[in-house]
Amino acid sequence: MNKRAKLFRTLGVSSVAAATLVSVASVSGASSGSPGKGQPVKIGISLSLSGDFSADGLAFQQGYKLWAADVNKTGGLLGHKVVLDIVSDASSPTQVVTNYQKLISADHVNLTFGPFSSLLSMPAAKAAARYGYALVEGAGGAPSVFQQGLKNIFDVSLPVANDLVPFAKWITSLPASQRPKTVAYVTSNDPFTEPQVTTIEGTLTKAHIKSVYNHVFPAEVTDYTPIADAVAAAKPQVVVLGSVDVPTVSSFMQAFEQSGFSPKVFIATGGPDQGSTFLKAVGAKNANGMMVPNAWYGGSANPLSKKMVAEYVKLYGGTAAGVSSDVAEAYSVGEVVAQAVKATGGFDNQKIIKYLHSGVTLQSVQGPVHFNALGMNTTPTAFTFQWQGNKFVQVNPVGDPNSVKVLFPKPAWGK
C-alpha cells in the first residue's frame, strides 16, 4: 500500500489524440449511466481485503454492507436495489487503479465508493476522474489527497492534519509539576500519519516538553522491534506513534513490555480506534490507558450513530465500544451518496459532483458533512479517545460535556 512510484509515459501526437478521444468518450458515456427500470444500482468498491490494511478493509466492508442492507430495507435508492461490487486491492496503489478502471469500464457500475487509506484514495480518485465519476470516501483525509486539484473526490470524515491538536492542548495545559518533560515521535512515512505528528511538535516544544527521539520509518517495515527498542532506550515519558493499523501498534506495545518500558502517555494515530480488533490483539489490560485521535466512537450520542451501532451489535455481537471507527466511516459514505442521489434525482455522477460542491450540509452517523472546494469535510471536531478498562471513552477536548477525565499516567502493562 505504501509504494510511491510514479509512472511516466511519453506519447506521440497521435497517441495523445487517441487517448483524449477515449477519455472523452468514457466520461460522456459512463458518468450519466442509470439503471433501467427494475434493475439494481451497482456500486463499485475496491477494498484492502488482504495485505497491510486488511483489518481496516474488512471493517470498511462491514460498514458498506450494513449501509446497503439498511437502504434496501427501505426500497433501495430511488426504487433500485443496491448491489455492492466489492473487489480486493491487496492494499496496493497499483491494483486499486486497475480495480476502479475495471469496475467502471467493464463492470459498468453506476457509482463508486472509496477504498481505505489516503495512499489508495488518491490514485483511486484519479482513476475515477478519468471516467467522470465521483469518488466519495471515508478514509483518505491526508493533505496530499486534496493537493491534487481533483474535483471528484469527497472525504466524509475528519481531515487528518489536526487530529492530535486536542491531545497537544491537553498535555500542554497540565500544571508544570505534572506535565511530562520528554517525548518521542516515531511515525511511518505515510501521508496519514506524518502530518498529524509534525503538527504538534512545535506546540509541545514551546511547553518545554523535550524531544528525545524523532524517527520516520519506511512504511514497508515488517519488524518494528529495533525501532521500538530505540524508543524505549530513550525513556520518553510520552510516546507519539504515527501508525495506520493494529499490527503496528501491537508490535510497539509488545516490544515496550518486553523491554520493561512503560511511558506515562502513549497515543497512536491509528489502531486503538479499531474496537474489538484492537482488544483481541493486545489484551484489555494492556489496552488500558492507550489513546487515539478520531472524530467518532461507539458511544456517540448522534441518533443516526446509535441506530447503526445497535444494528451492528445485533448482527456481529460485542458492545458499542468494540465497533471500529472504520465501520462508521464507511457507513457515512453511503449516507452521503444516498442524499446526493435523492437530491439530484438520479445517478448522473456529474450532477452528484456539482451537488456535493454546492455548499449543502448533509447528515451522517459521524455528524454533519459539509464539503469545501477541495472535497474536505469542514464540520467534524477532533477528539481524543482512551481505553479505560474495557471501555473506549472520549477524553478530549477538555471541557467538552462528553469528555471524561484522562487516565494519567497510563497504567503499567497488564494493569
Secondary structure, 3 states (H helix, E strand, C coil): CCCCCCCCCCCCHHHHHHHHHHHHHHHHHHCCCCCCCCCCEEEEEEECCCCCCHHHHHHHHHHHHHHHHHHHHCCCECCECEEEEEEECCCCHHHHHHHHHHHHHCCCCCEEECCCCHHHHHHHHHHHHCCCCCEEECCCCCHHHHCCCCCCEEECCCCHHHCCHHHHHHHHHCCCCCCCCEEEEEEECCCCCHHHHHHHHHHHHHCCCEEEEEEEECCCCCCCHHHHHHHHHHCCCEEEEECCCHHHHHHHHHHHHHHCCCCCEEEECCCCCCCHHHHHHHCHHHHCCCEEEECCCCCCCCHHHHHHHHHHHHHHCCCHHHCCHHHHHHHHHHHHHHHHHHHHCCCCHHHHHHHHCCCCEEEECCEEEEECCCCEECCCCCEEEEEECCEEEEEECCCCCCCCCCCCCCCCCCC
